């Protein structure tokens, strides 16, 4: 559980970004769920969960995100996942939650990680 953190950023109107760092699993999911509940209780209807520093998620992490999604939807809001790693995106895709939770893959790491397995890096003028 060490190394896990949930950092809520300032509320912007009815929107709040929450940054998650570390593995989102059976040991940490409750901490995330409590932080997201607190964000909603403080007036956030739209949550953006930044997973740039999260490389692993199990079913309890997924359940915490799904619970937060249901809660904001009941209030007419939305939940979006950003900077989702390949490993976490795979969990979301296998469970068909990637579209329900509006998951957006991370950009820079995807390009770097995929460059050696695809046609190579993109370069202007090619």
C-alpha positions as CSV (number, residue, x, y, z in Angstrom):
1,X,0.0,0.0,0.0
2,X,2.9,2.4,0.4
3,X,3.5,4.6,-2.6
4,X,-0.3,5.0,-3.2
5,X,-1.8,8.5,-3.2
6,X,-5.0,10.2,-4.3
7,X,-4.6,13.9,-4.9
8,X,-7.8,15.9,-5.4
9,X,-7.2,19.2,-7.2
10,X,-9.2,22.4,-6.6
11,X,-12.8,22.3,-7.6
12,X,-13.4,24.3,-10.8
13,X,-17.1,25.1,-10.8
14,X,-18.6,21.6,-10.6
15,X,-15.5,19.8,-12.0
16,X,-12.7,18.2,-10.1
17,X,-9.6,16.4,-11.2
18,X,-8.3,13.7,-9.0
19,X,-4.8,12.3,-9.6
20,X,-4.1,8.7,-8.6
21,X,-0.5,7.4,-8.1
22,X,0.4,3.8,-7.5
23,X,-1.4,0.4,-7.9
24,X,-5.2,0.6,-7.7
25,X,-6.0,-2.7,-6.0
26,X,-7.7,-4.4,-3.1
27,X,-5.3,-2.6,-0.7
28,X,-6.0,0.9,-2.1
29,X,-9.4,1.0,-3.8
30,X,-11.3,2.1,-0.6
31,X,-9.0,5.1,-0.3
32,X,-9.9,6.1,-3.9
33,X,-13.6,5.5,-3.3
34,X,-13.6,7.6,-0.2
35,X,-11.7,10.5,-2.0
36,X,-14.1,10.4,-4.9
37,X,-17.1,10.3,-2.5
38,X,-15.7,13.4,-0.7
39,X,-15.2,15.2,-4.1
40,X,-18.9,14.6,-4.9
41,X,-20.0,15.6,-1.5
42,X,-18.1,18.9,-1.9
43,X,-20.0,19.7,-5.1
44,X,-18.2,18.0,-7.9
45,X,-20.6,16.6,-10.5
46,X,-17.9,16.0,-13.1
47,X,-14.8,14.0,-12.2
48,X,-11.7,13.6,-14.2
49,X,-9.5,10.8,-12.8
50,X,-5.9,11.2,-13.9
51,X,-4.2,7.7,-13.9
52,X,-0.9,8.8,-15.4
53,X,0.9,7.3,-12.4
54,X,-1.2,4.1,-12.1
55,X,0.3,1.1,-13.9
56,X,-1.9,-1.6,-12.4
57,X,-5.6,-2.0,-11.5
58,X,-7.5,-5.0,-10.3
59,X,-11.3,-5.7,-10.0
60,X,-11.6,-3.8,-6.7
61,X,-10.1,-0.7,-8.3
62,X,-12.5,-1.1,-11.2
63,X,-15.4,-1.4,-8.8
64,X,-14.4,1.8,-7.0
65,X,-14.4,3.7,-10.3
66,X,-17.7,2.2,-11.3
67,X,-19.3,3.2,-8.0
68,X,-18.1,6.8,-8.5
69,X,-19.4,6.7,-12.0
70,X,-22.9,5.7,-10.8
71,X,-22.8,8.3,-8.1
72,X,-22.0,11.2,-10.4
73,X,-24.5,10.0,-13.1
74,X,-27.2,10.0,-10.5
75,X,-26.5,13.7,-10.0
76,X,-26.4,14.4,-13.8
77,X,-22.6,14.4,-13.9
78,X,-19.9,12.4,-15.6
79,X,-16.7,10.6,-14.9
80,X,-13.7,10.4,-17.3
81,X,-10.4,8.6,-17.0
82,X,-7.3,10.2,-18.5
83,X,-3.8,9.1,-19.1
84,X,-4.7,5.5,-18.8
85,X,-1.7,3.1,-19.2
86,X,-1.9,0.1,-21.5
87,X,-2.2,-2.3,-18.6
88,X,-5.1,-0.5,-17.0
89,X,-6.7,0.1,-20.4
90,X,-6.6,-3.7,-21.0
91,X,-8.6,-4.3,-17.8
92,X,-11.1,-1.7,-18.9
93,X,-11.4,-3.2,-22.4
94,X,-11.8,-6.8,-21.3
95,X,-14.6,-5.7,-19.0
96,X,-16.1,-3.4,-21.6
97,X,-15.8,-0.5,-19.1
98,X,-13.5,1.6,-21.4
99,X,-16.5,3.2,-23.0
100,X,-18.7,3.4,-19.9
101,X,-16.0,5.3,-18.0
102,X,-14.9,7.4,-21.0
103,X,-11.3,6.2,-20.8
104,X,-8.6,8.0,-22.7
105,X,-5.2,6.3,-23.1
106,X,-2.0,8.1,-22.1
107,X,-0.4,9.8,-25.1
108,X,3.4,10.1,-24.8
109,X,4.1,6.7,-23.3
110,X,1.8,5.0,-25.8
111,X,3.7,6.6,-28.6
112,X,7.1,5.7,-27.2
113,X,6.1,2.2,-26.1
114,X,4.4,1.4,-29.4
115,X,7.1,2.9,-31.7
116,X,9.3,-0.1,-31.7
117,X,6.4,-2.4,-32.4
118,X,4.9,-0.4,-35.2
119,X,6.2,1.4,-38.2
120,X,8.4,3.6,-36.1
121,X,8.1,7.1,-34.8
122,X,6.1,9.6,-36.7
123,X,8.1,12.3,-38.2
124,X,7.0,15.4,-40.1
125,X,7.7,15.3,-43.8
126,X,7.6,11.5,-44.2
